[in-house]
Amino acid sequence: MTVPEELREIIGKRELIEELPSEKSGRDRRALAVLNGFFAKLDDAREILLSRRPTLSSAAKELYRIELEADDMSRAARRSTEDTFARTARSVYANKLRLLAAGHVGREEAEALIGYAADDLAQRGHAPDLPRLDLLRALAEVRLETLDRAEERDDGRVKISQPTLPLLTQPEPEPVVMAPGARGTGTSLSDVLTSFHKERNAGGRSLADKTMDEHRTAVRMFEEFTSKNIPVKSITKKDIIAYKQALLETPTRYTLRFPGLSLNQAIRANRQRSEPYETLDPKTINVKWLSHLSSILQWASNNGYIEVNPAKGIRVDTGSALHKEPSRLPFTAAELKKIFGDEMFSNSEDYALRHWALLLALYTGARSSSEIARIALADIYEEQGVWVFNLAGASKNQHSKRLVPIHNDLRTLGLFDYVKHLRQAGETRLFADWEPEDKVNRWFLRTFLPKLKIDDKEKVFHSFRHTLKTELVRTGCSKELHDLITGHEDQSVAAVYVHDAPIKRMAEALNRVQFKLPLPGLSPGI
């Protein structure tokens, strides 16, 4: 793409060039992202070009300086007997300027009064882009300020007043550059992340792939906001706070909705839409992007890369947790009948990804859709005479690793037949086609619930977990068993867990929960 001539100095190139993949399919997919990136770079350069144009404030300050210098020179040249004449002439001139500033003077007379100043500023490259008469009126106000300073000099004042006109007192904006200025050299945030992951995976330990991917995304997003390979030692608390504010304006799934655009560019593109996409949820910002960034920077601090963690304590203020309502609510019995009474559940022999995903969410109380998505077939086995899901391999959270008994309703509906079929087909995961994108969660929230007219914002996929927790309480389940089933009690801390934990008691407590779903083979609901 050819760079317009006026932007070449800013971009530093005559053309923007990027090589596309040789395969046609890959080339076609990549082309849109490349073009979007080119146009975004040109837009950035145009913004910089506009920022470099003189502002009315900068023009006013330049005129103020010029006029005071001219007054100094005229005083040195004229004789004392001319002072009275000069004062009288200024008084007459000031009265006319006041009329102009108040809007009582037409264009022709305005040109005669102050047009010379506007022309002089234009020749010096300080003329702002304003209608001519508006500019002349503003310059008239500046000229009145310089006449006030001249009056003070005529009166022999030793200390001359500072200007009071806002155009002369407001600070100039920070200069805009194409990319953040150099912050020196040193270990980059990306390099720190590599070392951090290497340590966390040493000695046979394993940090979940999903967590490492989120770490990489967190670093990429921050570097898009600041600059690529920013030295970690140069990151300040001010940078993190500014980044937090940017995240509040970042559209969800911006890399898919605005391919080829950086975080900052996607924010600007979203603003320009007639109906902007929704932005990141404050809870997501806190729990994921700020939390991950803080963890990486804390490790950098602990290991001598930086003195302190600049992200420590920086969070989006979501209000006091003491006064907040639950962010997610359980489904009611009527809503469960709507969900599982849908025609898609009419034939249990056809149950596949979506059917079993919703059923497992309800009967296991999984923490998230991703926890279910990662269940391997090897994680379904018999323990102490009880069939269980072992979520140790599915959970990325060490404290939520647990065995969950398989509810009798799942067996009745044919879960084991489904598992047997997958094993015979050579599959290794229960839901091999769920990820990398969370197909089930997105479909459930955007398509299935609206179809059923369940439009409560607090009813989402995670509501299945709250539904099970509520029913466990209603059936009189003890807190000990409740916490073991739902993962609030850490099962992994006891080395003898398999022998000592009450697996059978957990199964008995779970099977006392009867949702009375309108599904084939189950007891009909009341």
N, C-alpha and C positions, 0 to 999 in steps of 0.2 A: 504494500500500500504506500503510495506517494505521500510524504509529509508536506502539508501546505508550507509555503515559504516562510510565512510569519512565525511558524512554530518550530522551525528547524533548529534555531539556536537553543530553544528550551529542551527539545528532545535529544538534540545532538546527532541527528541522523537525517538523511534525505529520504530514506525509505524504511519501512518496517517490514522485516522479512522473517518468516518462520517456515521451516521445512515440514511438510506433512508426511504421514506414513505412506509407504509405497502401495499397500493394499487398498483397493477402492473402498471397501467397507469401513476400514479404519480412517481413511482420508476423509470420507464424507462426514463421519461422526465428529472428527476433530476440527473440520473447517469452520463450523459455526462458532466454536469456542475461540479459535484463533482470530476470526474477524471481530468478535465481541471484544476481545482483548485489545486489538488494534484501535477500534473506535473509542474504547475507554481511555486508552493512552492519549489519543488526540483530544478528547474532552478534558482530561486532566491538564494538558498543556494549554488549552484555551482558557481554563480557569486561572492558570498562572499568568498568562498574558494579560487577562483582565485585571488581575490583582496588581500588576506592575503599572497600570495606567494611573495617572495622577488622580487623587481624590480631591474633593472640594476642600477638605481640611488641609491637605498638603499644599494646595494652590494658595489657600488663605495664608498659611504660614510663610510661604515664599514671598507673597506680596508684602506682608508685614515686615519681613526682613529687608526687602528692597527699599521700601518707603522710609524706614528708619535710617538706612545708610544714606539715602538721598537727602534726608533732613540734616544729617551730620555734615555732608559736603556743602549744602547751601549755607549753613551757619558759618562755616569756615570762610566762605567766599564773600558773604555780604557784610556791609558796614552796620554798625550798631544803630545808625539813624534809620535803617531800613526795617528794623524789627517791628515797629508799630504798623507799618504798611503790611508786612507779612502776616501779622496777627489778624488784622482786619480782613485780609483776603481769605485767610483760612476760615474765619467765622462765616463769611458769605458762602463759601464752598461747602462747609459742613452742613449748613441749613438745607442746601440743595441735595446733598447726599442723604440726609435723613428722609426727605420726601421720596427719594428713589428707593431707599431701603423699605419704606412703608408701602410701596407699591403705587405711589401717586404720580409717577413720572413715566412717560411713554418711552418707546424704544429709541427714537431719534435723540431725545435729550439725554437719555441714559448713556448712549454712545459718546456724546460730547463730554459727559462728566467723568466717566470711568472706563470708556472703551480702550483707551491707551493701555491700561493695566492688563486687560484681558488679552490684548494683542501681544504685549510684552511677555506674558506668561506662556502664550502659545509658542513664541519664538524660542523660549528657553526649555520647551518640552514639559511645561507644568500645567497645561490647560486641561481641566477635567471635562469629561463628556457630559455636558449639560446644555439645555436650551440657553441661547445667548442672553436673553433678558434675565433669566433666573441667575445666571452666573454674574451678571453686572450688579444685580441687587445684593448678592452675597458679598461681592468685592466692595460695594459701597459701605457695608457694615465694617469690613476690615479697615478700609480707609479712614473711617471715623475713629477707630481705635488708634491709628497712627497719629491722627490729629490731636487726640487727647494726650498722647505722649509729648507731642510738640508743645502743647499748652503748658505742660508741667515743666518742660525745659525753659520756656519763656519766663515762667515764674521763678526760675532759679532753684528748683528742687534738686537736692543732692541725690535722693533715692527716687528713682522712677518706678511707677506702678507696673505690675504685671498685667497682661491683657486678661479681660474677663469674658470675651466672646467665646462661646463653646467651640467654634471652629478653630480657635487658636489654642485652646487648652486640652482638647481631647487627644489621647495618645495615638500614635500611628500604629496600625495593625502590624503583627509580626510578618516578616516577608515570607512568601510562599515559594517553595522550591519543588522541583520535579520529584525528588525523592528525599527522605530525611537525610540531613547532613551527616557526614562521617562522625561517628562517636568514638573513634579510636579503634584499636585492634584488640584482639583477645579471644578467648574461648566463646563460641557462639552458644545460644540457647539450644540449638539443634545438637551441638556437640555434647552439651551437658546431658541432654536427654539420652543420647546413645550410651554414655557412661552410666547413667542412672539405671537404664534397663539392663545393662551388662551386670551390674552389681545385684539387682533384684532377681536375676535369673541364674546367679552363680550357685555352685554347690548342690545342683540337682533341684533347686527350687524353680518354680515356674509362675511367672506373672501372666495372667490370662491374656490371650491375644486381643480380646475386645478392649481390655483396659489399655494395653500398649497402643492400640489403634487410636483410642480416644486421647491418649497423651500426645501422639503425633499430630492429631488434628488440632489439639489445643495450642501446640507450638506453632503449627502452620498458620492458624488464624491470627495469633498474636504477631507473628512476623509479617503477615500481610498488612496488619494495622500499622506496624512500625517500619521495619525494613528487613530485607532478607539477611539472615546470618548476623543479626544484631548482637554485639558483644554482651554477654550476660552481665558483666560488671557495670555496664552503662545504663541498665534498666533502672528506672526510678519509680518511686511510689506514684508520682504524678503521671507517669506512663500507664501504670496499671489502672489508675482511676479514670483516665481518659479512655482506656480500652473498655472498661466496664460501661461507660456511657455509650460507647459505640455499639457494644453488644446489645444494648437495649433497643437499638434501632436496626439491628441486623435481621433481615428476613429469614424465616425458617427455611432450611434446605437450600440455602442460597447458591451453593455450587451446582445444583441441578437446575434451579430456576434461572440462574444467570451464568451459564457456562462460559468459562474464560475470564470472568471478572473476579477481582480480588474482593476481600471483605468490604473495604471502603467504597469500591466502585459499585458493588451490589447494593449497598445502602443508598447511594445516590440514584441508581437505576430504579430502585423500589419506590423512592420518593416521587419519581416522575410518572409512575403508573397512575391511571385514573382511579384504580382500586388497588392500593398497595397490598402485598402479601402480609400475613400476620408476622409479627416479629417474635424473637426468642422469648420464651417464658422466663421470668426472673428466677424461678426455682431451677430451671435447667442451667441458666447462667451460673448460678451459685454452685450447684452440685457437680456440674461437669466442668465448664470451661474455666471458671475462676479457681475452683478447687484443684483441678489438675495442674494448672499453672503454678499455683501456690506450692503444691507438693514437690514439683520439679525444682522450683526456686529454693525451697527449704532444704532439699538435698544438696543443692549447689552451695548454700550457706554452711551446711554441716560439713562440707568437704572442702572448704577453703576457696571456692571460686568467687564468692562474694561475702561481704561482711554480714549483711542482714538480708532477710527475705522481704523484698519490697511489696509483695502481694499479701503479706500476712494481715489478716483481719479485714481485707477489702471484700465486701459482699454487697449485693443489691439489697437495700432495705425493703423487706416485704412486710414489715409491721411486727408487732409483738406476737410471738407464738402463743402466749397465754390467752390471747383474745381472739385467735383465729379459729374459724370453723374448720372441720376436717376438709382437706383438699380433695378427697375422693370419698364417695358414699357407696355403701353396698347396694346391690340390686334388690328390689322388693320381690316378694313371691310372684306378684302379677307380672313384673318385668321379666323374671326368669321364665315364666310360662310363655311370654311373647317371644323371647329369644329362642328357647328350645322347642317351642311349638311351631316354629316356622317350617314351611314345607321342605326346606333343605334337610331337616332332621327326620323326615318321614320314613326313610328306609335305612336301617342301620348297616345293611350290607354295602351301601355306597359311601359310608363314612371315610373321609380322607383328611387332608391337612386341616382345613378350617373346622371340621366337625370335632376332631379329637383335640385340636388346640383349645377350643372353648371349653370342652369338657374337662381337660386336664387343668386349665386355669381355675375352674370352679372347684374341682375335687382335690387339688393339691395345695391351693393357696399360694401359688408361686409368687415370688416377689415381682417378677416382670415377665413380659412376653419373651424376652431374650433368654431367660432362665429355662423356659420350656423348649425354646427353639434349639438349644444346645444339648438336649437329652440324647444320649447314645443308646442304642439297643442293648449294649452291655450293661447299662445302668439299670436295667429292669431284671430283677432276679428275686430269688426266695431267700429270706433271712429269718432264721428261727421259726420256720414254718409260715412266715408271712411274706407275701409278695410286696415288694417295695420299689419305689423309684429312688435311686441313689443320686442325689443332686450335687454330689461332691465335684463331679467333673463338669457339671452344667453351670454352677455358680461361680462368678468371678469374685465373690465376696467370701473371704475365708470364714467369716462368722455366720454365714448362712448355709454352710455345707451341712447337709442333713439327709437322713433317710425319711421318706414319706411313704407310709403304707398305701397300697393301691385300694381304693374304695371298691366295695362289692359291686356298686352300680356300673363301674367301668368294665368289670369282668362280664357282667350281664349283657352289656351293650356290644361286646365283641372285641375289646381291646387286645386280648391275647391272640385272637385270630389275625388281627391286623398286624401285630408284631411278628407273628409266625410268617405271614405273607412277605413282609419286608426282609426278614432274614433269608428266606428262600430266594428272594430276588437279589441277594448279595449286598443289600444296604447295610450301613453301619450306624446310621442315625435314625431316630424316630421320625424326624421331620427334615429330611435332606433338602427339600425345596423351599424351606421357610426363609433362609438368609441367602445372600448378604443383606438384602433389603428386608425390613420387617413387614413382609407382605400381609400377614394376618392382622397385626395391630392397625395398620393403615386402612385395610378393608373394613375391619370391624368398626372403627371410629367414623370413617368418612362415608361408608356405603350402607353397612348392615344396620347400625343403630338408627340413622335417619330414615331408612326404609320402614323400621318398626315404630317410628315416631317417638323414640326415646331420645329426647333432645336436651336433657339435663346435662350441663357442662361438667358436672361432677360425677357423671356416670361414664366410665371409660373401661378399658381392658383391665386395668388394675383394680377395678371395683369387684371383680370376681374374688380377689384375695380378701377384701373386706367382708364380702358376703360369707365366705367360709368362716372367717374369724367370728363373725356375729353369730352364726349358727352353732359353732362350738360352745360359745358362752351360753346360748339358750338351752342346749342339751345338758348343761351342768358339768361340762368338761373342766377338770381341775386346771389351775394356772400352769402347773408343771407340765402336763401333757399338752395343753394349748400352746405353750411356748416352744415345746419340742417339735410339734407338728408344723407350726408356722415359721419356725426358724428364729424365734426371739431368744431361745436358749441355745447356746453354742454346743453342738454335739461333738465337735472335733477336738475339744480340749481334753477329753478323757480317752486315754490310750486303750482302755478296756471297754470302750463304748459298746462294741458289738455283743459283748457278753453280759454287760450290766444294764444297758438302757432298756426301758420297758417297751420293746417293740410291739408285743402283743397288746399291751394296755393302750398304746397309741392307736393300733388298728381298731380295737373295740370302741375307743372314744370317737374315732373318725367315722366308723360305720353307724354310730348312733345318729349322725347327721343325715336327715332324709329331706332332700330338696323337693321330692314329689314332682319330678319333671315329667312333662307329657311326652315321654319317649317310648318307643316300642320295647316291650319286655319289662319295663319298670312299673312299679305300683302306681296307679293313676293318682294325680293330685286331687286334693280336696277342693 
